[in-house]
Structures are given as C-alpha cells and as structure tokens.
Amino acid sequence: MSREFETVTDVTVIATPEQVWEAIATGPGVDSWFMGRNEIEPAVGGKTSMTMPGLEEMGGTVTAWEPPSRFAMVSDTAPDGSFHAFEYLVEGRAGGSSVVRVVHHGILSADGWEMEFDALRKGDPLYFNTIATYLEHFGGRVGVPVSAWAPPQQDEAAVWSGWLRSLGLSGSVAAGDPVTITLPGREPESGVVDSVLEPGFLGVRTDSGLYRFVGRLGGAGLGHHVFTGEDSESLTAAWTAWLEQTFPA
C-alpha cells in the first residue's frame, strides 16, 4: 500500500519575510537553493514546474499565495497516487530575522516507501536549511542551477569515497572542514563543508556557490547553485567532466 508522510522543518534565517518570500515563491529564488530549474506562476491555481536534466519535469499547482507569510504548492499526482506537497510559513522576528516552517507531506508509492521516507526524514532538514545559508551568504543574488549525474556506482560507500577523494577530504567529515574544488582546466577554489549526512549527502559552500553532492543506492548526482554569472551550459560541462574524473569508467 502507498503511505502518507509528513516532515516539518523549522529554519531561522537572517532575512526579512519579504526576502524569504523571494527565495521560496519565485522561480529564480528557488533556483538559488533547491533543485533544478523552477517556474512558479504567482497566484493560487498557478502552475509550477521543476526541471532537472535526465529526469521528467515535475509539474504542480500553487495552493496558497499570501505574501510574505504563506506559500504552498502540490505536485501533480503520479499514476500510482503518489504526490508531494510543500507549505512554507514565514514569521518575522526582531532584528531583521525570520523563522520559516516547511511542512512537506504527501503520499509515497508502495514500492520502497520505507526507504524513501527515511531519506526524506533525514534529508529534508539538510536541504531546507540551505534556505538560511543562501540568504545569509548570497541573499539578493540569483544562482545558476547545475545538475549532473555520474554512471551508477557499486554502492553508497563507493560514491562517498569518490566525493571525499575529489574534494580533498578524508576520515570523518564535519561542518566547517576545509574543501578544495578543482574543476578540470580551472583554478582550485577553497570552501568549507556546510552540511553532511554520511553517506548520502554532502554540502559545500565557497565564495562563488553552494555545492550539493548526493549519493543514494549507488547513484551519484550534483545539485549546485553557482553565483558567478557563468551560463548553465558551460558550468554543467565543467562539472560533468569533474564527475568523469571522480568516477572513471
């Protein structure tokens, strides 16, 4: 049987509700911290879409539009009845900060729902806390989303080892650890680990972007947000070459 699920994540951000709204309820804002390239029609009933290379476009509908305090959307329902819904509740606080509550709920498909829910339960807090990182370090700037995939690897441990090897990390990894990103043919760039969930998720922040390395069941994917102004095509090509070096055939 398919199963209902819900996760709730509270995030404190150094930003006003209006600034948070731009990050959660506009396509360019969501592009700067979440996954893929996004479009949002600004009204209840408006259409939404998220596009990632190599995957089907995820369509949806805006279900709440109350700027700057409440935004909600629901994905289209899949043939098996599964769907994902997101509600963002924003409350301003003194000193120019805000609290964002993200409620993620829906129905998971019957096949492997336990594993999928476990991944969401652990991963949602990491991904949604990227809102705070984005607003603190890149607020007001629009990021270019970069998505790329390596060929399937043996298992999660093999993917994790590849990430660490190519980023100059070893042993137990923690937030604040120094990282070096070296894309083929480019100068190295220094950064720090900003989030980690071994062996499935590693987040890195540099002066130029937010870099997300995801590995699950042997899959190895990138979900980056780059603020250099470089176009998506050249960035994707550079990171695809990096993946080929990290996981050679």
TIMILO-824105 format. One record per residue: x, y, z of N, C-alpha, C, CB in turn; residue in one letter. Coordinates in steps of 0.1 Angstrom, whole numbers, padded with zeros to 4 digits, always signed. Glycine has a CB too. Layout:
N
XYZXYZXYZXYZA
...
This chain:
249
+0008-0012+0000+0000+0000+0000+0009+0013+0000-0009+0000+0012M
+0004+0023-0007+0010+0036-0006+0008+0042+0008+0005+0046-0017S
+0017+0051+0012+0017+0056+0026+0017+0071+0026+0028+0050+0034R
+0009+0077+0035+0010+0091+0037+0023+0094+0045-0002+0097+0045E
+0028+0106+0044+0040+0110+0052+0040+0125+0054+0053+0107+0044F
+0048+0129+0064+0049+0144+0067+0062+0146+0074+0037+0149+0075E
+0069+0156+0070+0081+0161+0078+0079+0176+0080+0094+0159+0070T
+0084+0181+0091+0083+0195+0095+0097+0200+0098+0073+0198+0107V
+0101+0211+0092+0115+0217+0094+0113+0231+0097+0124+0214+0082T
+0119+0236+0109+0119+0250+0112+0133+0255+0110+0115+0252+0127D
+0134+0266+0102+0146+0273+0099+0146+0287+0103+0149+0271+0083V
+0157+0291+0110+0159+0305+0113+0168+0312+0103+0164+0307+0128T
+0164+0323+0097+0172+0329+0087+0174+0344+0090+0164+0328+0073V
+0186+0349+0086+0189+0363+0087+0184+0370+0075+0205+0365+0089I
+0171+0373+0075+0164+0379+0064+0150+0383+0068+0164+0370+0051A
+0145+0393+0061+0131+0397+0064+0121+0388+0057+0129+0412+0059T
+0109+0388+0061+0099+0379+0054+0098+0382+0039+0085+0381+0060P
+0100+0394+0036+0099+0398+0021+0111+0391+0014+0099+0413+0019E
+0123+0391+0020+0134+0385+0014+0132+0370+0013+0147+0388+0021Q
+0127+0364+0024+0124+0350+0023+0114+0346+0012+0118+0345+0037V
+0104+0355+0011+0094+0352+0001+0100+0351-0013+0083+0363+0001W
+0109+0360-0016+0116+0360-0029+0123+0347-0031+0126+0371-0031E
+0128+0341-0020+0136+0328-0021+0127+0316-0023+0145+0327-0009A
+0115+0316-0017+0107+0304-0017+0095+0304-0027+0101+0302-0004I
+0092+0316-0032+0079+0317-0040+0082+0323-0054+0069+0326-0033A
+0094+0324-0059+0097+0328-0072+0107+0318-0079+0104+0342-0073T
+0106+0316-0092+0114+0306-0099+0129+0309-0097+0111+0306-0113G
+0134+0321-0099+0148+0324-0097+0152+0322-0083+0151+0338-0101P
+0144+0325-0073+0147+0323-0059+0149+0309-0056+0136+0329-0050G
+0140+0300-0060+0141+0286-0057+0153+0280-0065+0128+0279-0061V
+0155+0285-0077+0167+0280-0084+0180+0282-0076+0169+0288-0098D
+0180+0292-0067+0192+0296-0060+0195+0287-0048+0191+0310-0056S
+0186+0278-0044+0189+0269-0032+0183+0255-0033+0184+0276-0020W
+0173+0253-0041+0167+0240-0041+0172+0232-0053+0151+0241-0042F
+0164+0224-0060+0168+0215-0070+0163+0219-0084+0164+0201-0067M
+0171+0218-0094+0167+0220-0108+0164+0234-0111+0155+0212-0111G
+0157+0236-0123+0153+0249-0127+0138+0250-0125+0157+0252-0142R
+0133+0261-0119+0119+0262-0114+0112+0273-0120+0119+0263-0099N
+0099+0271-0122+0090+0282-0126+0077+0282-0117+0086+0280-0141E
+0073+0294-0113+0061+0295-0104+0052+0306-0109+0066+0297-0090I
+0040+0303-0112+0030+0313-0116+0025+0319-0103+0018+0308-0125E
+0025+0333-0101+0023+0339-0088+0008+0341-0084+0030+0352-0087P
+0001+0330-0082-0013+0331-0078-0018+0317-0074-0022+0337-0089A
-0028+0317-0066-0034+0304-0063-0040+0298-0076-0046+0306-0052V
-0037+0286-0078-0040+0279-0091-0030+0280-0101-0053+0285-0096G
-0019+0288-0099-0008+0290-0108-0001+0277-0110+0001+0301-0104G
+0005+0275-0121+0013+0263-0124+0027+0265-0119+0012+0260-0139K
+0033+0253-0115+0047+0253-0111+0054+0242-0119+0049+0251-0095T
+0067+0243-0120+0074+0232-0127+0089+0232-0121+0074+0234-0142S
+0094+0220-0121+0108+0218-0117+0114+0209-0128+0110+0213-0103M
+0125+0213-0134+0131+0206-0145+0146+0202-0141+0131+0213-0158T
+0149+0189-0142+0163+0185-0140+0167+0177-0151+0164+0177-0126M
+0180+0179-0156+0184+0171-0168+0183+0156-0166+0198+0175-0172P
+0178+0149-0176+0178+0135-0175+0166+0129-0167+0190+0130-0168G
+0158+0138-0161+0146+0134-0154+0133+0140-0159+0147+0137-0139L
+0122+0134-0157+0109+0140-0161+0107+0153-0154+0098+0130-0159E
+0101+0163-0161+0097+0175-0154+0086+0173-0144+0091+0186-0165E
+0088+0179-0132+0077+0177-0122+0068+0190-0122+0084+0176-0107M
+0056+0187-0126+0046+0198-0126+0039+0199-0113+0036+0197-0137G
+0032+0211-0111+0024+0212-0098+0015+0224-0099+0034+0213-0086G
+0009+0227-0088+0000+0238-0087+0001+0246-0074-0015+0233-0088T
+0001+0259-0075+0001+0268-0062-0012+0266-0055+0004+0282-0066V
-0011+0263-0042-0024+0261-0034-0025+0272-0023-0023+0248-0027T
-0015+0280-0021-0016+0291-0011-0007+0302-0016-0014+0287+0003A
-0012+0314-0016-0003+0326-0021-0007+0338-0012-0006+0329-0036W
+0000+0339-0001-0003+0350+0009+0011+0357+0012-0009+0344+0022E
+0016+0365+0003+0029+0371+0005+0028+0381+0017+0034+0379-0007P
+0039+0381+0026+0051+0373+0025+0051+0362+0035+0063+0381+0027P
+0038+0357+0040+0038+0348+0051+0035+0334+0048+0028+0354+0061S
+0028+0331+0037+0024+0317+0035+0024+0314+0020+0010+0314+0041R
+0031+0304+0016+0032+0299+0002+0031+0284+0003+0045+0303-0005F
+0023+0278-0006+0021+0263-0007+0019+0259-0021+0010+0259+0002A
+0024+0247-0024+0022+0241-0037+0021+0226-0036+0033+0245-0046M
+0015+0219-0046+0014+0205-0046+0018+0200-0060-0001+0200-0042V
+0025+0189-0060+0029+0183-0073+0017+0176-0079+0041+0173-0071S
+0018+0174-0092+0008+0166-0099+0009+0152-0093+0011+0166-0115D
-0003+0145-0093-0004+0132-0088+0001+0122-0098-0018+0128-0083T
+0010+0113-0094+0015+0103-0103+0005+0092-0105+0028+0097-0097A
+0007+0083-0115-0003+0073-0118-0005+0063-0106+0002+0064-0130P
+0005+0062-0097+0003+0053-0086-0003+0060-0074+0017+0047-0082D
-0006+0073-0076-0013+0080-0065-0003+0088-0056-0020+0071-0056G
+0010+0087-0059+0019+0095-0050+0020+0109-0054+0033+0088-0051S
+0023+0118-0045+0025+0132-0047+0033+0138-0036+0011+0140-0049F
+0038+0151-0038+0045+0158-0028+0039+0172-0027+0060+0159-0031H
+0036+0177-0014+0031+0190-0012+0040+0197-0002+0017+0189-0006A
+0042+0210-0004+0051+0218+0004+0043+0231+0008+0064+0222-0004F
+0044+0234+0021+0039+0246+0027+0050+0254+0034+0027+0243+0036E
+0051+0266+0031+0061+0275+0038+0054+0286+0046+0071+0281+0028Y
+0056+0286+0059+0050+0296+0068+0062+0305+0073+0043+0289+0080L
+0061+0318+0071+0071+0327+0074+0067+0337+0085+0076+0335+0061V
+0075+0338+0095+0072+0347+0106+0084+0356+0109+0068+0339+0119E
+0082+0369+0108+0092+0379+0110+0096+0380+0125+0089+0392+0105G
+0108+0382+0128+0113+0383+0142+0121+0396+0143+0122+0371+0146R
+0124+0400+0155+0131+0413+0157+0145+0412+0152+0132+0416+0173A
+0150+0423+0148+0164+0423+0143+0166+0419+0129+0172+0415+0151G
+0155+0419+0121+0156+0415+0107+0157+0401+0104+0168+0422+0101G
+0154+0392+0113+0154+0378+0111+0140+0372+0109+0162+0370+0122S
+0139+0360+0105+0126+0353+0103+0128+0339+0106+0121+0355+0089S
+0116+0332+0109+0115+0318+0111+0107+0312+0100+0110+0314+0125V
+0112+0302+0093+0105+0296+0082+0101+0282+0087+0113+0296+0069V
+0089+0278+0086+0085+0264+0089+0081+0258+0075+0072+0264+0099R
+0087+0247+0072+0084+0240+0060+0078+0227+0063+0098+0237+0052V
+0065+0225+0058+0058+0213+0060+0058+0206+0047+0043+0216+0065V
+0064+0194+0047+0065+0186+0034+0056+0173+0037+0080+0182+0031H
+0046+0172+0029+0037+0160+0031+0032+0155+0018+0025+0164+0040H
+0026+0143+0018+0021+0137+0006+0019+0122+0008+0030+0140-0005G
+0020+0115-0004+0018+0101-0004+0030+0095-0012+0005+0097-0010I
+0036+0085-0006+0047+0078-0012+0042+0065-0018+0058+0075-0002L
+0048+0061-0030+0044+0049-0036+0047+0037-0028+0051+0048-0050S
+0040+0026-0030+0040+0014-0022+0054+0008-0023+0030+0004-0026A
+0061+0008-0034+0074+0001-0036+0085+0009-0029+0077-0001-0051D
+0090+0004-0018+0102+0011-0012+0098+0023-0004+0112+0014-0022G
+0086+0024+0000+0082+0037+0007+0090+0039+0020+0067+0037+0010W
+0093+0028+0027+0101+0030+0040+0114+0036+0037+0103+0016+0046E
+0122+0032+0027+0135+0037+0024+0133+0052+0019+0142+0029+0013M
+0123+0055+0011+0121+0068+0006+0118+0078+0018+0110+0069-0004E
+0109+0073+0027+0106+0082+0038+0118+0084+0047+0094+0076+0046F
+0126+0074+0049+0138+0076+0058+0147+0086+0052+0145+0062+0059D
+0148+0086+0038+0157+0096+0031+0151+0110+0033+0158+0092+0017A
+0138+0111+0032+0132+0124+0034+0133+0129+0048+0117+0124+0030L
+0131+0120+0058+0131+0124+0072+0145+0129+0075+0128+0112+0081R
+0155+0123+0070+0169+0127+0073+0173+0139+0064+0179+0116+0071K
+0169+0139+0051+0174+0148+0042+0167+0161+0041+0174+0142+0028G
+0154+0162+0045+0147+0174+0044+0153+0185+0053+0132+0172+0048D
+0156+0182+0065+0162+0193+0073+0175+0199+0067+0165+0188+0087P
+0183+0190+0061+0196+0195+0055+0193+0204+0043+0204+0183+0050L
+0183+0199+0034+0181+0207+0022+0174+0220+0025+0172+0199+0012Y
+0164+0220+0034+0156+0232+0037+0165+0242+0045+0144+0229+0045F
+0174+0237+0053+0183+0247+0059+0192+0254+0049+0192+0240+0069N
+0193+0249+0037+0200+0256+0026+0194+0270+0024+0201+0248+0013T
+0181+0272+0027+0175+0285+0026+0182+0295+0034+0160+0284+0030I
+0186+0291+0047+0193+0300+0056+0207+0303+0050+0194+0295+0070A
+0214+0293+0045+0227+0295+0040+0227+0304+0028+0234+0282+0037T
+0217+0302+0019+0216+0310+0007+0214+0325+0011+0205+0305-0002Y
+0204+0327+0020+0200+0341+0023+0211+0348+0031+0188+0341+0032L
+0219+0341+0039+0230+0347+0047+0241+0351+0038+0234+0338+0058E
+0245+0342+0028+0257+0344+0021+0255+0349+0007+0265+0331+0020H
+0243+0347+0001+0241+0351-0013+0227+0358-0015+0242+0339-0022F
+0221+0362-0004+0208+0369-0005+0208+0380-0015+0204+0374+0009G
+0197+0380-0023+0195+0390-0033+0202+0387-0046+0200+0403-0028G
+0210+0376-0047+0216+0372-0059+0209+0359-0064+0231+0369-0057R
+0209+0358-0077+0203+0347-0084+0213+0337-0088+0194+0351-0096V
+0212+0324-0083+0221+0314-0087+0217+0306-0100+0222+0304-0075G
+0227+0301-0106+0225+0292-0118+0225+0278-0113+0236+0295-0129V
+0214+0271-0115+0213+0257-0110+0221+0248-0120+0199+0252-0109P
+0229+0239-0114+0237+0229-0122+0234+0215-0117+0252+0232-0120V
+0229+0207-0126+0226+0193-0122+0233+0184-0132+0210+0190-0123S
+0239+0173-0126+0246+0163-0135+0247+0150-0127+0260+0168-0139A
+0248+0139-0135+0248+0126-0129+0260+0118-0134+0235+0118-0132W
+0266+0110-0125+0276+0100-0129+0269+0087-0132+0287+0099-0118A
+0276+0078-0140+0271+0064-0141+0269+0058-0128+0280+0056-0150P
+0259+0049-0126+0257+0042-0113+0270+0035-0108+0246+0031-0115P
+0272+0037-0095+0284+0031-0088+0280+0019-0080+0290+0042-0079Q
+0289+0012-0075+0287+0000-0068+0277+0001-0056+0300-0006-0063Q
+0279+0011-0048+0270+0014-0036+0273+0028-0031+0273+0003-0025D
+0266+0031-0020+0267+0044-0014+0281+0047-0009+0257+0046-0003E
+0288+0037-0004+0301+0038+0001+0311+0042-0010+0306+0025+0008A
+0309+0036-0022+0318+0040-0033+0316+0054-0037+0315+0030-0045A
+0303+0059-0037+0301+0073-0041+0307+0082-0030+0285+0075-0042V
+0305+0079-0018+0310+0087-0007+0325+0089-0008+0306+0082+0007W
+0332+0077-0010+0347+0078-0012+0351+0087-0023+0352+0063-0014S
+0343+0086-0034+0346+0095-0046+0345+0109-0042+0337+0091-0057G
+0334+0113-0035+0333+0127-0031+0345+0132-0023+0320+0129-0023W
+0348+0124-0013+0359+0128-0004+0372+0129-0011+0360+0118+0008L
+0375+0119-0020+0388+0119-0027+0389+0132-0036+0389+0106-0036R
+0378+0135-0043+0379+0146-0052+0378+0160-0045+0368+0145-0062S
+0374+0160-0033+0372+0173-0026+0384+0175-0015+0359+0174-0019L
+0393+0166-0015+0404+0167-0005+0400+0164+0009+0410+0181-0006G
+0390+0156+0011+0386+0152+0024+0390+0138+0028+0371+0155+0026L
+0390+0135+0040+0392+0121+0044+0387+0119+0058+0408+0118+0044S
+0385+0106+0062+0380+0103+0075+0366+0108+0078+0390+0109+0086G
+0364+0111+0091+0351+0116+0095+0349+0131+0090+0349+0114+0110S
+0338+0134+0084+0336+0147+0078+0326+0155+0087+0331+0147+0063V
+0329+0168+0089+0320+0176+0098+0319+0190+0092+0326+0177+0112A
+0308+0197+0095+0307+0210+0090+0318+0219+0095+0293+0216+0096A
+0323+0227+0086+0335+0236+0088+0348+0230+0083+0336+0238+0103G
+0348+0217+0079+0360+0212+0073+0364+0219+0060+0359+0196+0071D
+0377+0221+0058+0381+0228+0046+0380+0219+0034+0395+0233+0047P
+0376+0224+0022+0374+0217+0010+0381+0224-0001+0359+0215+0007V
+0386+0217-0011+0392+0223-0023+0384+0217-0035+0407+0220-0024T
+0378+0226-0043+0372+0222-0055+0381+0225-0067+0358+0229-0057I
+0384+0215-0075+0392+0217-0087+0385+0211-0099+0406+0210-0085T
+0380+0220-0107+0373+0216-0120+0384+0214-0130+0362+0226-0124L
+0383+0205-0139+0393+0203-0150+0396+0216-0158+0389+0192-0159P
+0408+0220-0158+0412+0231-0166+0410+0245-0159+0405+0231-0179G
+0406+0244-0146+0403+0257-0139+0411+0257-0126+0388+0258-0135R
+0413+0269-0121+0420+0271-0108+0412+0265-0097+0423+0286-0106E
+0419+0259-0087+0412+0254-0075+0405+0265-0067+0422+0247-0066P
+0394+0261-0061+0387+0270-0052+0385+0264-0039+0373+0274-0059E
+0387+0273-0028+0386+0268-0015+0372+0270-0009+0396+0275-0006S
+0368+0261+0000+0355+0263+0006+0354+0255+0019+0344+0258-0004G
+0342+0254+0024+0340+0246+0037+0328+0237+0035+0339+0256+0049V
+0328+0226+0042+0317+0218+0044+0306+0226+0052+0320+0204+0051V
+0294+0226+0047+0284+0233+0054+0272+0224+0059+0278+0244+0046D
+0272+0212+0054+0262+0202+0059+0267+0188+0054+0248+0205+0053S
+0263+0178+0062+0268+0165+0059+0258+0155+0065+0282+0162+0064V
+0255+0144+0057+0248+0133+0062+0254+0121+0055+0232+0134+0059L
+0264+0115+0062+0271+0104+0056+0263+0091+0055+0284+0101+0064E
+0262+0084+0044+0270+0086+0032+0261+0092+0021+0276+0073+0027P
+0250+0098+0024+0241+0102+0013+0242+0116+0008+0228+0099+0018G
+0247+0126+0017+0246+0140+0013+0258+0147+0018+0233+0146+0018F
+0264+0156+0010+0275+0165+0014+0273+0178+0008+0289+0159+0009L
+0272+0189+0016+0271+0202+0012+0283+0210+0014+0259+0209+0019G
+0287+0218+0004+0299+0226+0004+0296+0241+0000+0310+0221-0005V
+0301+0250+0007+0300+0265+0004+0313+0271+0001+0292+0272+0015R
+0314+0278-0010+0325+0286-0014+0321+0301-0016+0333+0281-0027T
+0330+0310-0019+0326+0323-0022+0317+0325-0034+0338+0332-0023D
+0317+0314-0042+0310+0316-0055+0298+0307-0056+0319+0312-0066S
+0295+0298-0046+0284+0290-0048+0281+0280-0037+0285+0282-0060G
+0269+0274-0038+0265+0263-0029+0265+0250-0037+0251+0266-0023L
+0273+0240-0032+0275+0228-0040+0270+0216-0032+0290+0226-0043Y
+0261+0208-0038+0254+0197-0031+0257+0184-0039+0239+0199-0031R
+0263+0175-0031+0267+0162-0037+0259+0151-0030+0283+0159-0034F
+0251+0144-0039+0241+0135-0034+0244+0121-0039+0227+0139-0038V
+0244+0111-0030+0246+0097-0033+0236+0088-0027+0261+0093-0030G
+0229+0080-0034+0219+0071-0028+0218+0059-0037+0205+0078-0027R
+0220+0047-0030+0218+0035-0037+0227+0033-0049+0204+0032-0041L
+0239+0039-0048+0249+0039-0059+0247+0050-0069+0248+0026-0066G
+0237+0058-0068+0235+0069-0077+0244+0081-0072+0221+0074-0078G
+0250+0088-0081+0259+0099-0078+0255+0112-0086+0274+0096-0080A
+0249+0122-0079+0244+0133-0086+0248+0146-0079+0229+0133-0086G
+0248+0157-0087+0252+0170-0083+0239+0179-0084+0263+0176-0091L
+0237+0188-0074+0227+0198-0074+0232+0211-0069+0215+0194-0066G
+0240+0219-0078+0247+0230-0074+0239+0243-0077+0260+0231-0081H
+0244+0254-0070+0239+0268-0072+0251+0277-0073+0228+0272-0061H
+0253+0283-0085+0266+0290-0087+0262+0305-0090+0274+0284-0099V
+0270+0314-0083+0266+0328-0084+0277+0336-0091+0264+0333-0070F
+0284+0330-0101+0295+0337-0108+0290+0345-0120+0306+0328-0112T
+0277+0342-0124+0272+0347-0137+0275+0339-0149+0278+0361-0139G
+0283+0328-0147+0286+0319-0158+0273+0312-0163+0297+0309-0155E
+0272+0309-0175+0260+0302-0180+0259+0288-0176+0259+0303-0195D
+0247+0282-0176+0244+0269-0172+0251+0258-0180+0229+0266-0171S
+0252+0261-0193+0257+0251-0202+0272+0248-0200+0256+0255-0217E
+0280+0259-0198+0294+0257-0196+0297+0252-0182+0302+0271-0197S
+0289+0256-0172+0291+0250-0158+0287+0236-0158+0282+0258-0148L
+0276+0232-0165+0273+0218-0165+0284+0209-0172+0259+0216-0172T
+0289+0215-0183+0300+0207-0189+0312+0206-0180+0304+0215-0202A
+0316+0216-0173+0327+0215-0164+0325+0205-0153+0330+0229-0158A
+0313+0205-0147+0310+0196-0136+0308+0181-0141+0298+0200-0128W
+0303+0180-0153+0303+0167-0159+0317+0161-0161+0295+0167-0173T
+0326+0169-0165+0340+0165-0167+0346+0161-0153+0349+0176-0173A
+0342+0169-0143+0346+0166-0129+0341+0152-0124+0342+0177-0119W
+0329+0149-0128+0323+0136-0124+0330+0125-0131+0308+0136-0127L
+0334+0127-0144+0341+0117-0151+0354+0114-0145+0342+0121-0166E
+0361+0124-0140+0374+0122-0133+0372+0115-0120+0381+0135-0131Q
+0361+0119-0113+0358+0113-0099+0354+0099-0100+0347+0121-0092T
+0346+0095-0110+0341+0081-0112+0345+0077-0126+0326+0081-0109F
+0357+0074-0129+0361+0069-0142+0355+0056-0146+0377+0068-0143P
+0352+0054-0159+0346+0042-0163+0355+0030-0161+0342+0043-0178A
